């Protein structure tokens, strides 16, 4: 929890406010959608889809907490119909909710992908543990740098967190390529590939947003870019990724059901 800089313009405050509102709406809507779709996939994929909904539910809760914390940190007023002015209230803005969220949801994101790909049980268990622990370590190593103003300390923790980050990204991009090619239909293989690469793409935005305060940007503008950037990345990595997980589960369910209906 770092103190907020003074001097926010209404545009900077409002962009962050809308970014957090977007996160709440997207995550909440996605949660409802995923759980409503549970009866439409076969039993084999319901665990993955349930986890997908849990991920977005956790994210919805934390976005509400971040949004409330942001709103309580400012007073926004317009005197005599003039321009809005933004003042700090002195209440702290707790951005640590993001890291609590990531610590819970990032491992689950990877596990839901592994489950929906329906790998052999031993490989599923092994990959779930390896990727889950690596992703949790990545988040844990990133937090000490996030709350530091000293740029050298921020870069130190950024470099450390990039070690497990690179392992996870490599596994998604290369290690799961063979399993993707063995999906039961071309559409399923395409969706599995899209889910893997969306995860890689969305994850690559986080290190760059993390570096916003390390490349010369400071003050309200840096805070705005950081909050909006993380919100967009989260929606891509959780809600949009979840839609691909649902589509993959639905496609594989259809393939398996059609196979059962074929005459012997």
Secondary structure by P-SEA (a helix, b strand, c coil): cccccccccaaaaaaaaaaaaaaaaaaaaaaaaaaaaccccccccaaaaaaaaaaaaaaaaaaaaaaaaaaaabbbbbcccccbbbbbcccccccaaaaaaaaccaaaaaaaaaaaacccaaaaaaaaaaaaaaaaaaaaaaaaaaacccaaaaaaaaaaaaaaaaaaaaaaaccaaaaaaacccaaaaaaaaaaaaaaaaaaaaaaaaaaccccccccaaaaaaaaaaaaaaaaaacaaaaaaaaaaaaaaaaaaaaaaaccc
